[in-house]
Amino acid sequence: MRDIIIVSGPSGCGKSTLIARLRREFPELEFSVSHTTRAPRPGERDGRDYHFVSAARFAAMVRAGRFAEWAVVHGQRYGTSWREIRERTRLRRTVLLDVDVQGARAIRCRFPEAMAVFIVPPTLAALKQRLCRRQQRLDDEARRRLAAALGELRAWREYDYIVVNDKLAAALADLRCLVVAFRLRAGRSGAKVARLLRRTT
């Protein structure tokens, strides 16, 4: 399966904002909605941002083998269902996945031709500031997220591309270029050349 773009990044790097902007610019991208056991945040809607399910429901889905990948992140479970991937690839459109480092590893194992992009903050100080802003102060939850972010940053070599989210417009421009380049990959566009060659014989 060649039509998968993975976007990952530590908590507080601005990944969700970038993905939302990217989807507005490329409405043809099919966003895979993950399942999670965490509660919705203000403004989030079930079925649009996440499929919010109980821990028991999530565990039942794991036992039934319904996830292409799943992981525990900050004490909550997140997963990408096979149904989400199949429904979107059936439309022959590029699937966009918002997953953590663990999820990215699992997806790349199953779909090695997927493109993986890692969003990083410009500095650790900027990341800490963003986490404090989200949590209002550097409480225990923010400290756990900062420690987890440091661990995730060490996985940068597992990705095809790194986008530094210092200025939103510049980071979005980088992502835009990667999407266009992904569309032009030889493995995805080779059929067009093959058709041209057939016409010469």
Steps between C-alpha positions, in 0.01 A plus 500: 500500500671817377240765588566568868656810656592476869538816708641470852641733761527543875219655698513878472683514166197644317434187296120515523491861380725420205294197402177704515651767273639236263159334469342832409753547221475140380137395551566189294711360784303237692557550873496178700311563824666316788327332791588612853399434856568856615221751554427760230669837537300822456400536136569139407223295341454125496556355154675813372802541729498154660273207558462530878442157654510343844801302620289183486397567140860571399620179666232301316616648169860404580397142575306485174806617302324811373799733527780544247690661788430605854701634793475643849586871498495712818296232674231480230460261208506613138460288190449500124231256394527283192154623404620862485788407269298269276210742455733780399737306276199356318440854372852493345597814685795575728439414865635739763583348840560698820681249724768499767847346463379153603216513251729622223730203555213256476357660185842508331546131577169420332526762224871566432422727205316749722664841536577602857537864610615606847396841637741647755506823702776756432640465854427310818423832667230565239355154559491554875329836448234344277433222751471753782257704291288191437504391867498859638810408706775238503302251710563127527317429173708756310820360651403149386429629151832683489688186608310295239579763234872464566470126448305545176753751363767230519306305236555765230719267290199274438332766285543599137468874562533744791293821512596758760191687618653835590281721282164344412494634143849367424428158652176479302688589181745216568214255553332621182817427301525151648142415404560614142829305484327191640246513217784503246691201638602262222339208678166679502517658154686233305176363353462823303840450337420135433184602313703742287747228413223258404374751248835499321495126436 
